[in-house]
Amino acid sequence: MIIKSILHMADLHLGAKNIKLPAEKQKILMQEHIEVLAKVFSEPCDIALICGDLFHSNFVSPKIKKSFWQEVETFAKPVLYVSGNHDEKVDFVDAPTNFYLLNETNNVFRTENIDFWCASQTYQNFDATKKNVLLLHGSISNKTDNDYLDLSKILTQKFDYIALGHEHNFWQGQIGHSVLAYSGALFANGFDECGQKGYILVEDDFRPNFHPLQQRNFKILIFSITDIAEIGVLQSKFQDQLANEKQNIIRVVFSGYYQEGQEINFDKLKSDYDGFYLEFIDKTKMKIDLEKYKNEPLSFKAEFIKLVEEASLSEEDKNKILRIGIEALQGDDLSI
């Protein structure tokens, strides 16, 4: 078997649930993930590598496992796997015969032109006349990570390509002769994973070619209410900003300042939205009228403003201190 093209992916986390999403939305996402997998496995490649965290835990529904194994079986070519920190205890007894788990006791899969390895204390019968690929799962940069990989101890042989998993964003680099790449997660599972997700195709030169997937993305949008006095205008601008995001999973962070007496009807904004999923975080603050507070009788705010204005500080520092102090006296979140 001669390998000309390699499919590299990782961190599928199948079975992971975003507890904020309603159950029916989670079911839709999981079905879409299976459909995306079918497209990924239809790539014209000779072998597939999955570098850890295939399943999110050992408590994955039989339906999800069965769907994945069907895609592997349909792929029909070898699928090589190294375990990740999320699925170290997962058993693969139902895997089809073209799924190969690489571990310390079975650390190499050989083809005519490329040998594929997992990390081992010894790489027995390492053939330097062939191309060699190493599959790893862990962090190569963060020494505090429980799954830190010390490459100085692992790279005791020269590998042409090091396929990595664990980091959820695409990255590529090089150490000496070796090309390294994180494929990133195949799917996002929360608002801490915004951005494009996808997989890598590796051709003869071992240069990773990242392929972003067309799917629902988690997105965080910032919406400032400053200088929007009329509720109708606010609603119109809000709908305009979300017009092209209805297929995505959206968190809107409201920021800026509103006038005293102004009220934002967040429930109304949400009820008018007809997209897949929407949630709000309110970081707005009431605009502070210092002149008004100066004239309040027997007021802590008035005394505070007076003390700050008489202090030997720059105007910039005075403004910062005044805003934070008034917010504290009002019980607001502080602008720091």
ABEGO torsion letter per residue (X at the ends): XBBABBBBBBGAGBGBBBAABBAAAAAAAAAAAAAAAAAAAABBBABBBBBEGABABABBBAAAAAAAAAAAAAAGBBBBBBBBAAAAABBAAABBAABBBBBAABABBBBAABBBBBBBABBBGBBAABBBBBBBBEBAABAABAABBBAAAABABBBABBBBBGBABBBBBBBEABBBBBAEBABBAEAAABEBBBBBBBBAAGBBBBBBBBBBBBBBBBBBABGBABAAAAAAAAAAAAAAAAABBBBBBBBEBBBBGBBBBAAAAAAABABABBBBBBABBBBBBAAAAAABBGBAAAAAAAAAAABBBBAAAAAAAAAAAAAAAAGBBBBX
